[in-house]
Amino acid sequence: MTNIFPEPIKKLPQANIPLDGVTAYLSQADSHQILFMEFEKDVDLPEHSHQAQIGIVLEGKIELVIGGEKRCFEKGDRYYIPAGVTHSGKIYAGYADITFFDEPNRYKSK
């Protein structure tokens, strides 16, 4: 996959995400995290929940089931998962996004 993020993003610490084939750069704040993510492989996301999440799709496709409703998001789309709402999905190889997590400790640096 072509790395779409410029050098200032690639200089951020990488996030320790327990998914195979993902590279994620972590921008850490006191109240939230922003991740710049790229996926080299298809990934199935099991159902889970956490604080609010907002994603902006830069490349590729992601299918999400949010609160029982299945939707597909592609380049230029954005999605919102409210706090505590269960969700699952499939991320396809070639996907990239910017994701905001409304919690400061969602992921640790590698």
ROFILO-755747 format. One record per residue (C-alpha): x, y, z. Coordinates in steps of 0.05 Angstrom, whole numbers, plus 5000, padded with zeros to 4 digits. Example, Ala and Ser with C-alpha at 12.3 -4.5 7.8 and 13.67 -1.06 7.14 Angstrom:
ROFILO-755747
kelo X 5246 | Y 4910 | Z 5156 .
kelo X 5273 | Y 4979 | Z 5143 .
end
This chain:
ROFILO-755747
kelo X 5000 | Y 5000 | Z 5000 .
kelo X 5024 | Y 5070 | Z 4984 .
kelo X 5035 | Y 5109 | Z 5047 .
kelo X 4988 | Y 5169 | Z 5041 .
kelo X 5011 | Y 5205 | Z 5103 .
kelo X 5065 | Y 5259 | Z 5098 .
kelo X 5129 | Y 5260 | Z 5139 .
kelo X 5102 | Y 5300 | Z 5199 .
kelo X 5049 | Y 5247 | Z 5210 .
kelo X 5098 | Y 5190 | Z 5201 .
kelo X 5142 | Y 5222 | Z 5255 .
kelo X 5087 | Y 5211 | Z 5306 .
kelo X 5092 | Y 5150 | Z 5351 .
kelo X 5060 | Y 5087 | Z 5324 .
kelo X 5000 | Y 5062 | Z 5362 .
kelo X 5000 | Y 4991 | Z 5390 .
kelo X 4937 | Y 4964 | Z 5357 .
kelo X 4926 | Y 4889 | Z 5363 .
kelo X 4906 | Y 4880 | Z 5289 .
kelo X 4947 | Y 4847 | Z 5235 .
kelo X 4967 | Y 4891 | Z 5177 .
kelo X 4951 | Y 4959 | Z 5206 .
kelo X 4999 | Y 5018 | Z 5214 .
kelo X 4972 | Y 5074 | Z 5258 .
kelo X 5005 | Y 5139 | Z 5278 .
kelo X 4982 | Y 5167 | Z 5345 .
kelo X 4969 | Y 5240 | Z 5361 .
kelo X 4959 | Y 5242 | Z 5437 .
kelo X 4922 | Y 5295 | Z 5476 .
kelo X 4900 | Y 5301 | Z 5548 .
kelo X 4827 | Y 5288 | Z 5531 .
kelo X 4828 | Y 5247 | Z 5466 .
kelo X 4869 | Y 5211 | Z 5413 .
kelo X 4873 | Y 5219 | Z 5338 .
kelo X 4898 | Y 5161 | Z 5296 .
kelo X 4922 | Y 5163 | Z 5224 .
kelo X 4912 | Y 5090 | Z 5201 .
kelo X 4928 | Y 5048 | Z 5140 .
kelo X 4908 | Y 4976 | Z 5130 .
kelo X 4948 | Y 4928 | Z 5086 .
kelo X 4902 | Y 4868 | Z 5099 .
kelo X 4828 | Y 4856 | Z 5108 .
kelo X 4809 | Y 4859 | Z 5182 .
kelo X 4745 | Y 4834 | Z 5216 .
kelo X 4726 | Y 4876 | Z 5276 .
kelo X 4688 | Y 4838 | Z 5330 .
kelo X 4630 | Y 4872 | Z 5365 .
kelo X 4653 | Y 4920 | Z 5419 .
kelo X 4639 | Y 4989 | Z 5448 .
kelo X 4678 | Y 5047 | Z 5478 .
kelo X 4674 | Y 5123 | Z 5481 .
kelo X 4653 | Y 5163 | Z 5419 .
kelo X 4691 | Y 5152 | Z 5354 .
kelo X 4691 | Y 5194 | Z 5291 .
kelo X 4725 | Y 5171 | Z 5226 .
kelo X 4742 | Y 5206 | Z 5161 .
kelo X 4755 | Y 5157 | Z 5104 .
kelo X 4815 | Y 5176 | Z 5062 .
kelo X 4820 | Y 5113 | Z 5018 .
kelo X 4786 | Y 5047 | Z 5009 .
kelo X 4724 | Y 5018 | Z 5042 .
kelo X 4699 | Y 4999 | Z 5112 .
kelo X 4634 | Y 4965 | Z 5129 .
kelo X 4607 | Y 4980 | Z 5199 .
kelo X 4548 | Y 4954 | Z 5238 .
kelo X 4533 | Y 5010 | Z 5287 .
kelo X 4477 | Y 4997 | Z 5336 .
kelo X 4450 | Y 4942 | Z 5291 .
kelo X 4451 | Y 4984 | Z 5227 .
kelo X 4499 | Y 4962 | Z 5172 .
kelo X 4531 | Y 5016 | Z 5128 .
kelo X 4589 | Y 5020 | Z 5080 .
kelo X 4636 | Y 5080 | Z 5080 .
kelo X 4685 | Y 5098 | Z 5024 .
kelo X 4734 | Y 5153 | Z 5007 .
kelo X 4706 | Y 5221 | Z 5027 .
kelo X 4655 | Y 5192 | Z 5076 .
kelo X 4655 | Y 5202 | Z 5151 .
kelo X 4623 | Y 5161 | Z 5206 .
kelo X 4603 | Y 5172 | Z 5278 .
kelo X 4597 | Y 5120 | Z 5332 .
kelo X 4565 | Y 5148 | Z 5396 .
kelo X 4595 | Y 5130 | Z 5464 .
kelo X 4574 | Y 5061 | Z 5489 .
kelo X 4541 | Y 5039 | Z 5423 .
kelo X 4561 | Y 4969 | Z 5402 .
kelo X 4593 | Y 4963 | Z 5334 .
kelo X 4630 | Y 4913 | Z 5290 .
kelo X 4653 | Y 4911 | Z 5219 .
kelo X 4701 | Y 4894 | Z 5164 .
kelo X 4759 | Y 4937 | Z 5140 .
kelo X 4785 | Y 4922 | Z 5071 .
kelo X 4858 | Y 4922 | Z 5049 .
kelo X 4878 | Y 4990 | Z 5022 .
kelo X 4834 | Y 5027 | Z 5073 .
kelo X 4862 | Y 5091 | Z 5106 .
kelo X 4828 | Y 5140 | Z 5153 .
kelo X 4836 | Y 5192 | Z 5207 .
kelo X 4800 | Y 5170 | Z 5270 .
kelo X 4783 | Y 5212 | Z 5331 .
kelo X 4772 | Y 5174 | Z 5397 .
kelo X 4738 | Y 5214 | Z 5453 .
kelo X 4783 | Y 5182 | Z 5505 .
kelo X 4856 | Y 5194 | Z 5520 .
kelo X 4877 | Y 5122 | Z 5536 .
kelo X 4846 | Y 5081 | Z 5480 .
kelo X 4913 | Y 5060 | Z 5452 .
kelo X 4985 | Y 5062 | Z 5477 .
kelo X 5047 | Y 5078 | Z 5436 .
kelo X 5091 | Y 5020 | Z 5413 .
end
